[in-house]
């Protein structure tokens, strides 16, 4: 499974002849354009977990001719931006729903912000989880009431991910959260059965190195890309950077 970092929570995943594009709101390195122009793929699926500007942008409309399916969270249906997309190629997913065609299967999960998270099973049997903005959003300068609400919301939803299997999970490890940046990831990997974790939502923050607390919870390989265009291959046991 080859993975390329676009920006923020944006990634291109290639497994055999299938391309998955997640939350491509901006692609400064031109990764998706290059892959699109080069071809050599049988299926292209473009996902957007929610309508926030840093997850969903109209520039992905340009991929429509070769896009097999746009899979969007249902909140995007109510935006003006989506009106330029071909409706016949869009599937909107509410939380805790399923969709499949003859190549992939998609499960949606809830978020602790807006929209959904997605898990995708590829034709090879490999599975990818993209959290979107699902996270334990513990803001240290917030009110005690909001901090408590954020904790309850995350813990309520993460329980539903217990035992969920994925080869690679893309999950926020947001530097703006300070000492709490890993908090959601730690609880997530303790419950879900993931083989590797990719840190995202880290624009303008330095490299994340898993803490001893994270490693004590679950010792799995991690990758923290910082520069658009960074590439790696996940072989099921480790991330091999290009």
N, C-alpha and C positions, 0 to 999 in steps of 0.2 A: 504494500500500500504506500503510494507516494503522496506526500503532503507538501503544499507550498503555502506560505503565509502571505496573505494579501495586505490586510491592515485591521487593527482592532480585533474583531471577532471573525474576520473574513479569511476563509481558507478554500483552496482547491484541493480536492482529494481525487486521486486516480487509482483505480483498482482494475487491472486488466484493461478492458476497452470501455469502461464506464467512468464518466467524470461527474463528480458532485461539487457544486459550488455553494458555499454557505456564507450568508450575510455579507455579500460583496457590495458594500456601499461606496468603496473607493479602492482602486487598484493601481497605485502609483507606479509599480514596477511593470505593469502591463501583462501580468501573468495569464489572466483569463483570455485576454485578446490574443495572445500568442498561441495558447492552446487551441482556441477556437479556430484561428486561421490555419494552424498546422493540420488540424483534423486528426484522423487516425483513431477516432473513438466511435463507438456504436450508439451510445446513449449519453445525453447531457441533461442533468437535473440541476435546477437552480433553486436554492432554498432561501427563504427569509423568515427568521423567527419572529419578527415583529416590526412595527412601522417606525421605530425610532430612526432618526436620520443617520446614525452611525451603524445601522444594520440593513437598511433598505433604501435603495436609490434607483432612479429611473434609468440609469445608464445600462442596467442589465437587460433592458428592453432590446438592445442591439443584438443580443444572442438568440432572439426568438426564432430565426429561420432554422437553426440547428438544435434548438432546445427541445428535448423530448417532453419535459414537463416543468412548469414553475410550481413549486410547492410553497405556499404562503400561509402564515398564520392568519386566522380569520379576521383579526383586527385590521389587517391591511386592506381588506375588502371595502372598508369604509373611508379610504383615503382618496383624494383626488389624483394622487400620483399613479395609482394603479390603472387608471382609465386608459392609458396609452398602451397597455399590454393586451395581447390577443386573449380574449376571455376563454376561447376554446382550449387554450394550453395551460390554464390555471386550475390548480386544485387548492381550495382553502380548507385548512384543518383547524377545528376547534380542539381544545385540550382533551386529552384522553380519547383520541379517535385513531382510526387506522385507514390507510390507503395503500393500494398496491396495483402494479401492472404486471406484465409478464417478465419483468426484470428485477425490480426492487420492491421492498415492502417498507412502509414508513409507519412509525408509531409517534404520536404526539403526546407530550406531557405538559404539565402546568409550568408557569413561571412565577417568580416572586416579584416580578415587575410587570411587564406587559407581554402579551403574546404567549408563545409556547417554546418548548424544547422539542427537538426531534431525535429519534433513533432510526437509522436506516440500515436495512439488511441488503447487502449486495448479492449479485448472482453467485459469487464465490463462496457465500456463506459468512463473509466477514461483516462485522457490525460496527457502525460509527454512531456516536452520540454527540450532539451539539446542544449545549445548554442554553444558548441564547443569553438572556439576562437572568436566568435562574441562578440565584446565589444567595448566600447569607449576607445581606447588605447591612453590615454593622458599621454605621458611621459614628465615630468616636465623639463628634461634636453635636450629635443629635440629642433630642429630648429623651429622658428615660422611658417615656411612654412609647415613642416611636422605635426605640431600640428593642423594647420588649415585643412589640408587634412584629418587627422584622424577624426576630428569633423564632417566634411562634409560627409565622408564615413559612419560614424555611423548613423548620423541623416537621411541620405537618406534611409538606410536600415531599421532602426527602425520604420519608418513611415509605412512600409509594414506589420508590426506586430500589428498595431492598431486593437484592438478588438479580437486578437487571444486568444483562451481559452485554459487553461491548469490547471490541478490540481496542479502539481508540476513543477517548472522550475528550472533547474540547470544553474547557470549563474556565469561568472567570477567576483569575487570581489578581484582582485589581489593586494596584499600588496605592490608589487614593484611600483605601481602607486602612492604611498604616499597619499596625501590628495585627489587625484582624484580616489581612488580605488572604490568608490561607484557610480561614475558619470554615468557609463553605466547602472548599475542596477536601479538607480533612474528613468532614462528616460524610461527604459524598463518596469518597473512595472506601470509607469504612462500611458502607452499605451496598454499593453497586459492585458488581464483579467486572471490573475493567482491567485490561492488561496494560494500558499505557495512558498517560494523561498529558494533554497539551494545554499550557497556560495561555489564556487570552484576555482581552480587555485591559492591555497594559501599555497603551500608547504613552510615550514620554517617560516611562519608568524603566529602571535598570533591570538587568537579568535577575530572575527569581531563582533562588536555590532552595530546594525543599528543606524545611527545618527538621530538627530531630523529632519534633512532635509529629510532623507529617510522615516521616519515615517509620516511626514507631507504630503508626496506625496501619500503614500498608506500604510495603517496600516495592513500589512499581516504578518503571522507567518514566521519566518526565521530559518534556521539551518545552523550552520557553523562547520562542522566536521574538526578535525585536525589530529586525529590518525587513521591510517588504521585499519579497522575492526569496527569502530564506527557504531552503528546501531540506527535506529529510525523507527517509524511507523507514517505515515501521515494519520489522520482520516478525512481529509477534512476541519478541522478547526485548527489543531495544530500538531506540531511535538512532538511525545512522544518518548523520548530517552530510549533505552533499558538499 
